[in-house]
């Protein structure tokens, strides 16, 4: 951000409009990245301090997932995110912000670490009276010896590119557990990774039968 601003300020009369526009775009992207990292650091510190408590209210999961996909629109130009809404899915009493952050962090992780043109699939279902989310991709998956470590705070995969704090997945786990749920990661036999999030929640079904 500082470097781009210095370049513009020092050469404003010499730089063509196309270069200035490119630098402005770099500032924007870096600003969003910095904001995301600060939010992750704050979320982790609040989780560890025990002051981040869920605020439970009715939520439409289909609408929430579409919202997350829309938030990642600019970052997903080289990928394809697929979600088919479930017409008969009930409403759930959950913390919308927590669940939104869980899905966002997993999707963002997939966008960062899968090859271009990868497919990211989001599924939601009512299973055994609980809300089940599955987020999978057809990338290269996770190294077997690192699967048990990916939810650790500040842990970054050995082949990770520079940038990032290694907090995204640990926050997803922290928010899931704050809702009384569980999160699992496994590699798919066909290639790619699969995250399964199960959250117990009151639903709008008269009887919570999966």
C-alpha positions in Angstrom: 0.0 0.0 0.0 2.7 2.4 1.0 4.9 1.6 -2.0 2.1 2.1 -4.4 1.1 5.4 -2.9 4.7 6.6 -2.9 5.0 5.7 -6.6 1.8 7.6 -7.5 2.8 10.7 -5.4 6.4 10.8 -6.8 5.4 10.3 -10.4 1.9 11.6 -10.7 2.6 13.8 -13.8 4.7 11.2 -15.5 2.7 8.0 -15.1 0.1 7.0 -17.7 -3.5 6.6 -16.5 -3.4 2.8 -17.0 -0.5 2.5 -14.5 -2.1 4.8 -12.0 -5.3 2.7 -12.3 -3.3 -0.5 -11.8 -1.6 0.9 -8.7 -5.0 2.0 -7.3 -6.3 -1.5 -7.8 -3.2 -2.9 -6.0 -3.9 -0.6 -3.0 -7.5 -1.8 -2.9 -6.6 -5.5 -3.0 -3.9 -5.0 -0.3 -6.3 -3.0 1.8 -8.9 -5.8 1.7 -6.2 -8.3 2.6 -5.0 -6.2 5.5 -8.5 -5.7 6.8 -9.2 -9.5 6.6 -6.0 -10.3 8.5 -6.8 -7.7 11.2 -10.3 -9.1 11.5 -8.9 -12.6 11.9 -6.5 -11.5 14.6 -9.3 -9.8 16.5 -11.6 -12.8 16.2 -8.9 -15.1 17.5 -8.1 -12.9 20.5 -11.8 -12.6 21.3 -12.3 -16.3 21.0 -9.4 -17.0 23.3 -10.6 -14.4 25.8 -14.0 -16.0 25.8 -15.8 -12.7 25.1 -17.1 -13.7 21.7 -20.5 -15.2 22.4 -23.0 -16.4 19.8 -26.1 -14.3 19.2 -28.8 -16.8 18.2 -31.6 -15.9 15.8 -33.4 -17.5 12.9 -31.4 -17.7 9.7 -32.0 -18.8 6.1 -28.9 -20.9 5.2 -29.5 -20.7 1.5 -29.5 -16.9 1.6 -26.4 -16.9 3.9 -24.4 -19.1 1.5 -25.3 -16.9 -1.5 -24.1 -13.9 0.5 -20.7 -15.5 1.2 -20.4 -16.5 -2.5 -21.1 -12.9 -3.5 -18.5 -11.6 -1.0 -15.9 -13.8 -2.6 -16.9 -12.8 -6.2 -13.8 -10.7 -6.8 -11.5 -13.4 -5.5 -13.1 -16.3 -7.4 -12.7 -15.1 -11.0 -10.2 -18.0 -11.7 -12.4 -20.5 -9.9 -15.9 -21.8 -10.0 -18.1 -21.9 -6.8 -21.2 -24.1 -7.1 -24.1 -24.1 -4.7 -27.6 -25.5 -5.3 -30.1 -24.2 -2.7 -32.2 -26.7 -0.9 -35.8 -25.7 -1.4 -37.1 -27.6 1.7 -34.3 -26.7 4.1 -35.6 -25.3 7.4 -34.6 -22.1 9.0 -32.1 -22.5 11.8 -31.6 -20.7 15.1 -27.8 -19.9 14.9 -25.4 -17.0 15.0 -25.4 -15.8 11.4 -22.1 -13.9 11.7 -20.3 -17.0 13.1 -21.6 -19.3 10.4 -20.9 -16.8 7.7 -17.3 -16.5 8.9 -16.9 -20.3 9.0 -18.0 -20.7 5.4 -16.1 -17.6 4.2 -12.8 -18.8 5.8 -13.0 -22.3 4.3 -14.0 -21.0 0.9 -11.3 -18.3 1.0 -8.7 -21.0 1.9 -9.8 -23.1 -1.1 -9.6 -20.1 -3.4 -6.0 -19.4 -2.2 -4.6 -22.9 -2.3 -6.3 -24.7 -5.3 -5.1 -24.4 -8.9 -6.8 -22.0 -11.3 -10.2 -23.2 -12.7 -10.8 -25.5 -9.7 -14.3 -26.2 -8.7 -15.5 -25.4 -5.1 -18.8 -26.9 -4.1 -20.9 -25.9 -1.1 -23.7 -28.2 0.2 -26.1 -27.8 3.0 -28.5 -30.3 4.5 -30.7 -31.1 7.5 -29.1 -34.3 8.9 -30.2 -35.9 12.2 -31.7 -32.7 13.5 -28.6 -30.7 12.8 -27.4 -28.3 10.1 -24.7 -29.9 8.0 -22.4 -28.0 5.7 -20.0 -29.6 3.2 -17.4 -27.5 1.4 -15.3 -29.5 -1.1 -12.9 -28.8 -4.0 -11.2 -30.7 -6.8 -7.8 -29.4 -6.1 -4.7 -31.3 -4.9 -5.9 -31.8 -1.3 -3.8 -31.6 1.8 -0.6 -33.5 2.6 -1.5 -36.4 4.7 1.0 -35.6 7.4 -0.4 -32.0 7.8 -4.2 -32.7 7.9 -4.2 -32.9 11.7 -2.4 -29.6 11.9 -4.4 -27.3 9.6 -6.7 -26.1 12.4 -3.9 -25.1 14.6 -3.4 -21.4 15.3 -0.9 -19.7 12.9 -0.2 -23.0 11.1 0.5 -22.6 7.4 1.1 -25.4 5.0 4.7 -26.1 4.0 4.0 -25.1 0.3 2.0 -22.0 1.2 2.7 -18.8 -0.7 3.7 -15.7 1.2 1.0 -13.7 3.0 -1.7 -14.7 5.3 -1.7 -15.4 9.0 -2.6 -19.0 9.2 -5.6 -18.2 11.3 -8.5 -18.7 8.8 -9.2 -22.4 9.5 -8.4 -22.2 13.2 -11.1 -19.4 13.5 -13.5 -21.6 11.5 -13.0 -24.3 14.0 -13.3 -21.9 17.0 -16.6 -20.5 15.7 -17.9 -24.0 15.0 -17.1 -25.2 18.5 -18.5 -21.9 20.0 -21.8 -23.1 18.4 -21.5 -26.5 19.9 -20.6 -28.0 16.5 -17.8 -30.1 15.0 -15.6 -29.6 11.9 -13.7 -32.3 10.0 -11.3 -32.3 7.1 -10.5 -35.2 4.8 -9.0 -35.7 1.4 -11.3 -37.0 -1.3 -10.3 -40.2 -3.2 -10.8 -38.4 -6.5 -8.5 -35.5 -5.4 -9.2 -32.4 -3.5 -10.4 -31.6 0.1 -13.7 -31.9 1.9 -14.6 -29.9 5.0 -17.7 -31.1 6.9 -19.3 -28.8 9.5 -22.1 -30.0 11.7 -23.9 -27.6 13.9 -26.7 -28.5 16.3 -29.5 -25.9 16.1 -33.2 -25.5 16.6 -34.9 -25.6 13.2 -38.3 -24.5 11.9 -39.2 -28.2 11.2 -42.0 -29.2 13.6 -40.0 -32.3 14.3 -36.2 -32.4 14.0 -35.9 -35.7 12.1 -33.1 -35.8 9.6 
